Amino acid sequence: MKSCDGKSPCCTGSVCLNVVRGQHTLKTLVECYRSAPHSIHTDLKWYSSTNDFSTVVTNAALAITCEGKNHPHQQLIPPAVLEAMKRKLLLCIKGILNARDFDAILSLIEGCKVKGFGKLACYDTALRIAAYLKRMPTQVYLHAGTREGSRALGLSGNVRSLEPSQFPQELQTLKPYEIEDFLCIFEPNLRDLKDA
């Protein structure tokens, strides 16, 4: 199978449509991920270049993308829940600013979470804030699709996070947050690999 070049019509957003179920290897999936444009990179760059930390926290909690839209992961969360989370995080802003690493940022956000703001929303919010603070994850955090993607690779899905070194060599070429993104995007394809 020819891998995707990132410019052809096979790539839309963060998913490479050239990946035909059952006709791929882990290496070709990683190549496709690397060559396709990803909103995660654009958004994290935007968050990292924002001048005001309270603006970063506000936009992160409200799941605002660099295009000023609501991120697809959080589109189903009612605006009132996002607003409540924003208010709580702004009250914790000093603690978040002083968090020593990504895990501490994530733990603070999880400690502030309101009903309806789940694990994925906490992770995404922490990642946006971490981009600004330059405290990106050093581990691969598991939730929903990433948990299933991890299991499809024969790894534990019953832990909070995994070391990048626990993943197959092909995935170790990606940054931890990219592995998380990859697992979420290609989880169905990874199940095909296991079944092959």
Secondary structure, 3 states (H helix, E strand, C coil): CCCCCCCCCCEECCEECCCCCCCCCHHHHHHHHHHCCCHHHHHHHHHHCCCCHHHHHHHHHCCECCCCCECHHHCCCCHHHHHHHHHHHHHCHHHHHCCCCHHHHHHHHHHHCCCCCCHHHHHHHHHHHHHHHCCCCCCEECCHHHHHHHHHCCCCCCCCEECHHHCCCCHHHCCHHHHHHHHHHHHHHHHHHHHC
